Amino acid sequence: MKITAAMVKELRDATGVGMMDAKKALVEVDGDMDKAVDFLREKGLAKAANKGDRIAAEGLANVHVAGNTAAIVEVNSETDFVSKNEMFVDLVAKIAKLVAENKPANMEEALAITTENGTIEKECLEATTVIGEKISFRRFELVEKTDNQAFGAYLHMGGRIAVLTTIDGTTDEDMAKDIAMHVAAINPRYVSKDQVSAEELEHEKTVLTEQALNEGKPANIVEKMVVGRMQKFLAEICLVDQPFVKDPDLTVAKFAATKDATVKSFIRFEVGEGMEKREENFAEEVANQMK
């Protein structure tokens, strides 16, 4: 019987296994869906399936630098207990390394990267089975630099927050890491005001103008107030204009300039940002871990 892509997808949706495992199971049982599920259960692969609808919003992020390429990744688990699990910690570091070395174009390619145990996707499923929680590779970004640039990698709380900076005009990785540390702490939205859209600037200007008018200020004063408040707004959201955390007398731009450098880019991953978080108290979490 011919095994179609639709059949493979149906089995994957039902069991949560990888594409190759689903196809192999269907081939083994000549396309019988129920028997394929049983086959996967017997092999221990479908154990992860009943965890497929769980919320995995904890976990770790990591950064790996391979020459002039760097990868930043996030891998999720269900509880923060797992972030201290040696198998999970090693898996996250391994995924970051493999992504940096293989440079996948998208998540499909990333999950298909070959490992000594199969693929990244298969290793995540095996980790789900062994650890007992849903483990999912959520996202990654790749960054390339030149020989006249430096990467700065910083992990906060072991990987609860991961930052990757690219600094132009220097190869000083310590300075680049210091700026990455600043990004982790302050969480800027942009490198500089040049990246802020005209729509966002106009919206903020409108809001600030209304605020000043509501304060009863005369029109000629309002205009000056708005200019000052806009400068403050941009300094709050733009990295290079922020007081540097390790020396507030300097902005980040001026700190970089001490090495004749400029900030080119940054990426900041905070585990679980933008995801639904599971509601559960600590006692229940401990009880579930004991099970």
C-alpha positions in Angstrom: 0.0 0.0 0.0 1.3 3.5 -0.9 2.0 5.6 2.2 0.9 9.2 1.5 2.0 12.4 3.2 -1.6 12.9 4.5 -1.4 9.5 6.2 1.9 10.4 7.8 0.5 13.7 9.0 -2.6 12.0 10.5 -0.4 9.6 12.4 1.9 12.4 13.6 -1.0 14.4 14.8 -2.4 11.4 16.7 0.8 10.3 18.3 3.2 13.3 18.4 6.1 11.3 16.9 8.5 12.5 14.2 7.8 12.3 10.5 10.3 9.4 9.8 9.0 7.3 12.7 5.4 7.8 11.6 6.2 6.8 8.0 8.2 3.7 9.2 5.3 2.6 11.4 2.8 2.9 8.5 5.1 0.9 6.2 5.5 -1.8 8.9 1.7 -2.3 9.2 0.9 -1.7 5.5 -0.9 1.6 6.2 -3.3 0.5 8.9 -3.6 3.6 11.1 -4.8 1.8 14.3 -2.0 -0.8 14.0 0.5 2.0 13.4 -0.5 3.6 16.6 0.0 0.3 18.4 3.3 -0.2 16.7 4.6 3.1 18.0 3.3 2.5 21.5 5.0 -0.9 21.5 8.3 0.9 20.5 7.8 3.4 23.3 7.6 6.3 20.8 4.0 7.2 21.3 4.4 7.7 25.0 5.0 11.3 24.2 1.7 11.6 22.4 -0.5 12.1 25.4 1.8 15.0 26.4 1.2 16.8 23.1 -1.5 19.1 24.4 0.3 20.1 27.5 1.6 23.7 27.9 5.4 23.9 27.7 6.3 27.4 28.6 9.3 26.9 30.8 12.7 25.7 29.7 16.0 27.2 28.7 17.5 29.4 26.0 21.1 29.1 24.8 23.7 30.7 22.5 26.4 28.9 20.5 29.1 30.6 18.5 30.8 28.8 15.6 33.3 31.1 14.0 31.5 33.9 12.3 28.1 32.2 12.8 26.1 32.3 16.0 22.8 30.6 17.0 20.4 31.5 19.7 17.7 28.9 20.6 14.8 28.3 23.0 13.7 24.8 24.1 10.7 24.5 26.3 9.6 22.2 29.1 6.5 22.1 31.3 8.1 23.0 34.6 11.2 24.9 35.6 12.4 21.8 37.5 13.4 20.4 34.1 15.7 23.4 33.4 18.0 21.9 36.0 17.8 18.4 34.6 21.2 17.4 33.2 19.7 15.6 30.1 17.6 18.7 29.3 20.5 21.2 29.8 22.8 19.1 27.6 20.0 18.8 24.9 19.5 22.6 24.7 23.3 23.2 24.4 23.5 20.5 21.8 20.6 22.0 19.7 22.3 25.4 19.8 25.6 24.0 18.6 23.9 21.9 15.8 21.9 24.9 14.6 25.0 27.1 14.5 27.0 24.5 12.6 24.2 23.5 10.1 22.6 26.9 9.5 19.0 25.7 8.8 16.7 28.0 6.9 13.6 27.3 9.0 12.3 25.2 11.8 11.5 22.3 9.6 15.1 22.1 8.5 16.3 22.6 12.1 14.2 19.7 13.4 15.6 17.5 10.6 19.3 18.1 11.5 21.0 14.8 11.9 22.4 13.8 15.2 24.2 10.7 16.5 20.8 9.5 17.8 18.6 10.4 14.7 17.5 14.0 14.4 16.9 17.0 16.7 13.1 16.3 16.4 13.6 12.6 17.5 15.9 13.6 20.4 13.2 16.1 21.7 10.6 13.3 21.5 13.0 10.9 23.3 13.6 13.5 26.0 9.9 13.9 26.4 9.6 10.1 27.0 12.6 9.9 29.4 12.0 13.1 31.4 8.2 12.7 31.5 7.4 16.3 30.3 6.6 17.7 26.9 9.9 19.0 25.4 9.7 21.3 22.4 12.2 23.2 20.3 10.4 26.5 20.0 12.5 28.9 18.0 16.0 29.9 16.9 17.8 32.7 15.1 21.1 32.7 13.2 23.4 35.6 13.0 26.5 36.1 10.7 29.4 38.5 11.4 32.6 39.6 9.7 36.1 39.3 11.0 35.9 43.0 12.1 32.9 42.3 14.4 32.4 40.6 17.7 29.6 38.4 19.1 28.5 38.9 22.7 26.7 36.0 24.3 25.2 36.2 27.8 22.9 33.8 29.7 21.0 35.0 32.7 19.9 32.5 35.4 21.5 29.7 33.4 19.4 30.4 30.3 16.2 31.9 31.5 17.2 34.9 29.4 19.7 34.6 26.5 21.1 37.5 24.6 23.3 37.6 21.4 24.8 40.9 20.4 26.8 41.8 17.3 29.3 44.7 17.7 30.9 46.4 14.7 34.4 47.7 14.6 35.9 45.6 17.3 36.8 41.9 18.1 36.5 42.5 21.8 34.1 39.8 22.9 34.2 40.9 26.6 32.8 44.3 25.6 30.2 42.6 23.4 29.2 40.4 26.3 28.9 43.4 28.6 26.4 45.0 26.2 24.6 41.6 26.0 24.3 41.7 29.8 22.8 45.2 29.6 20.2 44.0 27.0 19.3 41.1 29.3 18.7 43.5 32.2 17.0 46.5 30.5 15.2 44.7 27.6 15.4 47.5 25.0 13.1 47.2 21.9 15.4 48.7 19.3 19.1 49.3 18.7 18.6 52.9 17.8 15.8 55.4 17.0 16.4 54.7 13.3 14.7 51.4 13.7 11.5 53.0 15.3 8.7 53.2 12.7 7.2 56.6 11.7 3.8 55.2 12.8 5.1 54.5 16.3 6.8 57.8 16.6 3.7 59.7 15.5 1.4 57.7 17.9 3.7 58.5 20.8 3.9 62.1 19.9 0.1 62.3 19.7 -0.3 60.7 23.2 2.3 63.0 24.7 0.8 66.1 23.2 -2.6 65.2 24.6 -1.1 64.6 28.0 0.6 68.0 28.0 -2.6 69.7 26.8 -4.6 68.0 29.6 -2.1 69.4 32.1 -3.3 72.8 31.0 0.0 73.9 29.4 -0.1 76.7 26.8 0.5 75.6 23.2 4.0 77.1 22.9 5.1 75.2 26.0 3.4 72.0 24.9 5.6 71.8 21.8 8.8 72.0 23.9 7.5 69.6 26.4 6.7 67.0 23.7 10.2 67.3 22.2 11.7 66.6 25.6 9.4 63.7 26.4 10.0 62.2 23.0 13.7 62.2 23.6 13.1 60.4 27.0 10.8 57.9 25.3 13.4 57.0 22.7 16.1 56.7 25.3 13.9 54.2 27.2 13.3 51.9 24.2 16.6 52.3 22.2 19.7 50.4 23.4 22.4 52.9 22.3 20.7 55.8 24.2 20.3 54.0 27.5 22.6 54.6 30.5 25.0 51.6 30.5 24.2 49.3 33.4 27.8 48.9 34.5 28.6 52.7 34.2 25.4 54.9 34.2 27.6 57.9 33.4 27.9 56.5 29.9 25.3 55.6 27.3 25.7 52.2 25.6 26.7 54.1 22.5 29.5 55.9 24.3 30.6 52.8 26.1 31.0 51.1 22.7 32.8 54.1 21.4 35.5 53.7 24.0 36.7 50.8 21.7 35.8 52.7 18.4 32.9 50.3 18.1 29.1 50.5 17.4 26.2 48.2 18.2 25.0 46.5 15.1 22.3 44.2 16.4 20.9 42.2 19.4 18.6 39.3 19.9 17.0 38.7 23.3 15.1 35.4 24.1 13.3 35.2 27.4 11.9 31.8 28.0 8.1 31.6 27.6 7.6 35.1 26.4 4.4 35.5 24.5 3.2 32.0 25.5 0.3 30.9 27.7 1.6 30.0 31.1 0.3 27.0 33.1 -1.6 27.8 36.3 -0.4 25.5 39.0 0.8 26.0 42.6 4.1 24.9 43.9 2.8 22.0 46.0 1.0 20.5 43.0 4.1 20.9 40.9 6.2 19.0 43.5 3.6 16.3 43.7 3.5 15.9 39.9 7.3 15.6 39.9 7.2 12.9 42.5 4.8 10.9 40.4 
